[in-house]
Amino acid sequence: MKNNHLHPSTATAGSSEPVATKYVRETRCFKTARVFPTDVNNHNTLFGGKLMSYIDDIASIAASKLCRVDTVTASTDSVDFLYPINPSDSVTLESFVTWTGRSSMEVFVKVIREDLKSGERNIAATAFLTFVAIGEGKRKVQVPTVVPETEEERKLHETAPSRAAMRRQRREESKEFADYLTTDYPWE
C-alpha cells in the first residue's frame, strides 16, 4: 500500500506540475538470462561485454520507470566483476534508482549468478550508472526524488552523495584529459 503523503504529485518529470516523489521500489527491475556456451569467452566465463550490455539495458529501464521520459546513459562509474559466470549458470540482474539530482539519477545494478544444477547463488557483479532525463527539444528535465525503504536501499541512498562527488571530480579530470587528445589519424 502506498503512503500518499510521499507522493505529492502524479506528474511526470516532463510536465510543468510539481515533481513527484517515488519509492525506490517503483523503479526496481529484474532480468534473468541463461548463459549458453556461445555467451562465453576463451576462459569459459560470460563475456564481460555481454554482461555490460545487460547492465546498461536494465539500468535504463529503472531510470525510465522513475521519470517516464527519455533517458540517456551519462556514465558508468564501474562494473565490478566479483564472481565468474559459467555456461549453464543463469544471471539475474536487479536494478533500481538509488539517488537523484535535478535531472540526473544514479542507478545501481546487482548481478546474481545461479548454478542451475546446485542452486548456489553468488553476487557476480555490481555497477553504478548515471542517467539523465531528456524532455522535449532534448532538454534536461527534473526527475522525481526517491525514498528508500529497505536496509539495502537506505545504505545505497546514504552513500550516494560521496559517489556523486567522485563522479563530478572524475568528469572534470576527463574533460582536462580530453584537451590533450588528438582526433588526427595516426597515419597522417
C-alpha positions in Angstrom: 0.0 0.0 0.0 1.4 3.4 -1.0 1.8 6.2 1.6 0.2 9.1 -0.3 1.9 11.8 1.7 5.1 10.8 -0.1 3.5 11.2 -3.5 2.7 14.9 -3.7 2.0 14.7 -7.4 1.5 12.1 -10.1 3.0 14.4 -12.7 5.8 13.1 -14.9 9.2 14.8 -15.0 8.4 16.4 -18.3 5.4 18.3 -17.1 5.1 21.7 -15.5 3.5 20.4 -12.3 5.4 19.7 -9.1 7.8 16.8 -9.4 6.7 13.6 -7.7 8.5 11.6 -5.0 8.6 7.9 -5.7 9.7 4.9 -3.7 12.8 3.2 -4.8 10.8 0.0 -5.3 8.8 1.7 -8.0 12.0 1.8 -10.1 13.1 -1.8 -9.4 13.5 -4.1 -12.4 14.7 -7.7 -12.9 16.1 -9.6 -15.9 17.1 -13.2 -16.0 19.1 -14.9 -18.7 20.6 -18.4 -19.1 24.3 -18.5 -20.0 24.9 -20.6 -23.1 28.3 -21.8 -24.5 28.1 -19.2 -27.2 28.0 -16.5 -24.5 31.4 -17.2 -23.0 35.0 -16.2 -23.8 38.1 -18.3 -24.0 38.2 -18.5 -20.2 34.8 -20.2 -20.3 33.1 -17.4 -18.5 30.4 -14.9 -19.6 31.8 -12.2 -22.0 32.2 -9.1 -19.9 30.8 -7.0 -22.8 27.6 -9.1 -23.0 27.1 -8.6 -19.2 27.8 -4.8 -19.6 25.1 -4.6 -22.3 22.6 -6.4 -20.0 23.6 -3.9 -17.2 23.1 -0.8 -19.3 19.7 -2.2 -20.6 18.3 -3.0 -17.2 19.6 0.3 -15.7 18.0 2.3 -18.4 14.6 0.7 -17.7 14.9 1.6 -14.0 15.7 5.2 -14.9 12.8 5.4 -17.3 10.4 4.0 -14.7 11.4 6.8 -12.4 10.8 9.7 -14.7 8.7 8.4 -17.6 10.6 10.4 -20.2 13.6 9.5 -22.4 16.8 8.9 -20.6 20.4 8.7 -21.7 23.4 7.0 -20.1 25.7 9.7 -18.8 28.3 7.5 -17.2 29.1 4.1 -15.9 31.1 4.5 -12.7 32.4 1.0 -12.7 31.4 -2.6 -13.3 33.0 -4.7 -10.7 33.2 -8.4 -11.6 33.1 -10.3 -8.4 32.4 -14.0 -9.2 32.8 -15.9 -12.5 29.7 -16.7 -14.5 29.9 -20.0 -16.3 27.9 -21.8 -19.1 24.7 -23.4 -17.7 24.5 -20.7 -15.0 21.8 -18.1 -15.0 22.3 -14.5 -14.3 19.6 -12.3 -12.7 20.1 -8.6 -12.9 18.3 -6.3 -10.4 18.4 -2.6 -10.9 16.9 0.4 -9.1 17.4 4.2 -8.8 19.3 5.0 -5.6 19.6 8.7 -5.8 18.5 11.7 -7.9 19.8 15.1 -8.7 17.9 17.7 -10.6 17.8 15.9 -13.9 20.2 13.0 -13.2 19.8 9.8 -11.4 22.1 7.1 -10.0 21.1 3.5 -10.9 22.5 0.5 -9.0 22.7 -2.9 -10.7 23.3 -6.1 -8.9 24.1 -9.3 -10.9 23.3 -12.6 -9.2 24.8 -15.7 -10.7 23.0 -19.0 -10.0 24.3 -22.5 -10.7 21.3 -24.1 -12.1 22.3 -27.6 -11.0 23.2 -26.9 -7.4 21.1 -23.8 -6.8 24.2 -21.9 -5.4 23.8 -18.2 -5.8 26.6 -15.5 -5.7 26.8 -11.8 -6.2 28.7 -11.9 -9.6 28.9 -8.2 -10.3 27.8 -4.7 -9.2 27.6 -1.5 -11.1 26.6 2.2 -10.7 25.4 4.1 -13.7 24.2 7.7 -14.1 21.3 8.6 -16.4 19.9 12.0 -17.4 16.3 12.6 -18.1 15.6 14.3 -21.5 12.4 16.0 -22.4 11.1 17.9 -25.5 13.8 19.5 -27.5 16.4 17.2 -26.0 16.5 19.4 -22.9 17.2 18.1 -19.4 14.1 17.8 -17.2 13.7 17.5 -13.5 13.3 14.0 -12.1 11.3 12.8 -9.0 13.2 12.2 -5.8 13.4 8.6 -4.4 12.5 7.3 -1.0 14.4 4.2 0.2 12.6 1.7 2.3 14.8 -1.4 2.8 18.1 -1.6 4.6 19.9 -2.2 1.2 18.1 0.8 -0.4 18.9 3.1 2.6 22.6 2.2 2.6 22.9 2.9 -1.1 21.0 6.1 -0.8 23.1 7.3 2.2 26.4 6.7 0.4 25.2 8.2 -3.0 26.4 11.8 -2.3 30.0 10.6 -2.0 29.8 8.7 -5.2 28.2 11.8 -6.9 31.2 13.9 -5.7 33.6 11.4 -7.1 31.8 11.4 -10.4 31.9 15.2 -10.7 35.7 15.1 -10.0 36.3 12.3 -12.5 34.2 14.2 -15.1 36.3 17.3 -14.7 39.5 15.3 -14.9 38.2 13.6 -18.0 37.5 16.9 -19.7 41.0 18.1 -18.9 42.5 14.9 -20.2 40.5 15.2 -23.4 42.2 18.5 -24.1 45.4 16.6 -24.7 44.0 14.0 -27.0 44.0 14.3 -30.8 41.4 13.4 -33.4 44.1 13.1 -36.1 44.6 9.8 -38.0 47.8 8.2 -36.8 49.0 7.5 -40.3 48.8 11.1 -41.4 
